[in-house]
Amino acid sequence: MSILFTDRLVLRPFKETDAEAMYKNWTFDNRVAKYCRWYPHSNIEMTQQLLNMYLEEAKKGFEYRWAILLNGNDAPIGAIDVVGVSEDNKTATVGYALSYNYWNKGYATEALKEVIKHLFNNGFNVIEAEHHIDNIASGKVMEKCGMKYIGDSKAQKKFGSDEYCIVKQYQIKKP
Ligand SMILES: CC(C)(COP(=O)(O)OP(=O)(O)OC[C@H]1O[C@@H](n2cnc3c(N)ncnc32)[C@H](O)[C@@H]1OP(=O)(O)O)[C@@H](O)C(=O)NCCC(=O)NCCS
């Protein structure tokens, strides 16, 4: 499982002791969950369950999920992962979330750029991402990483809900 480094960040696999920082930094937070399909967690046990799933998937060989850390601090401030892979294993869809306290400092862009590079070096030819139409910051991150807008589609608003929303889709191809 790869650890990735950028100028200011370390992207490492999640580990068993991460639940507290995850909950404190973003999983509790409706501001972070607002345009995501997950609901904010009302207690740390929910985060622990999510983390257990992450660790289980990693044990089974899933290699494309990272905790985002500030260089020199081992408490995760966010997460970035592959949320879907095409049947031919050539296209990966990525997702990310960051603690509200760290927004608008370029961190998500820095993390996504590194993950795109890593995925291109590991057999993927196309990286995709999508965001809720009102989630302007996320679209900016995609654009700043060189991704191109390819169209809109309808997507489930929240896991388990029948409500749908418009999402904007972006893509970048391996040079
Ligand atoms: C989306 C998210 C990851 C962005 O992280 P970030 O580290 O703040 O992103 P960056 O700082 O790299 O870039 C954000 C850009 O959006 C811009 N931006 C932020 N809010 C904006 C708004 N309301 N309107 C226009 N631009 C906005 C910032 O100015 C910045 O652009 P700039 O560098 O040109 O100034 C973060 O807001 C987040 O975690 N949101 C909640 C989870 C989420 O929505 N994840 C994505 C699901 S698709």
The ligand as a Gaussian input file, in Angstrom:
#p B3LYP/6-31G(d) Opt

LIG

0 1
 C      -14.341000      20.297000      -1.846000
 C      -13.189000      20.377000      -0.854000
 C      -12.512000      19.023000      -0.724000
 C      -12.184000      21.424000      -1.370000
 O      -11.035000      21.382000      -0.543000
 P      -10.030000      22.596000      -0.444000
 O       -8.753000      22.097000       0.122000
 O      -10.707000      23.731000       0.223000
 O       -9.822000      22.942000      -1.988000
 P       -8.716000      23.899000      -2.589000
 O       -8.304000      24.908000      -1.562000
 O       -7.663000      23.053000      -3.207000
 O       -9.535000      24.626000      -3.757000
 C      -10.813000      25.192000      -3.515000
 C      -11.099000      26.264000      -4.541000
 O      -12.487000      26.566000      -4.527000
 C      -12.655000      27.964000      -4.332000
 N      -13.922000      28.134000      -3.658000
 C      -14.292000      27.718000      -2.439000
 N      -15.573000      28.016000      -2.192000
 C      -16.023000      28.649000      -3.302000
 C      -17.266000      29.213000      -3.660000
 N      -18.318000      29.162000      -2.841000
 N      -17.388000      29.795000      -4.891000
 C      -16.336000      29.840000      -5.729000
 N      -15.123000      29.297000      -5.439000
 C      -14.977000      28.720000      -4.229000
 C      -11.441000      28.379000      -3.549000
 O      -11.222000      29.760000      -3.639000
 C      -10.364000      27.549000      -4.262000
 O      -10.050000      28.085000      -5.532000
 P       -8.740000      28.995000      -5.777000
 O       -7.562000      28.164000      -5.394000
 O       -8.813000      29.274000      -7.241000
 O       -8.899000      30.188000      -4.904000
 C      -13.670000      20.832000       0.557000
 O      -14.401000      22.014000       0.404000
 C      -14.545000      19.780000       1.201000
 O      -14.051000      18.894000       1.883000
 N      -15.846000      19.890000       1.021000
 C      -16.778000      18.944000       1.628000
 C      -16.663000      17.553000       1.050000
 C      -16.904000      17.570000      -0.437000
 O      -17.738000      18.317000      -0.911000
 N      -16.148000      16.733000      -1.149000
 C      -16.259000      16.653000      -2.588000
 C      -17.406000      15.810000      -2.967000
 S      -17.616000      15.864000      -4.735000

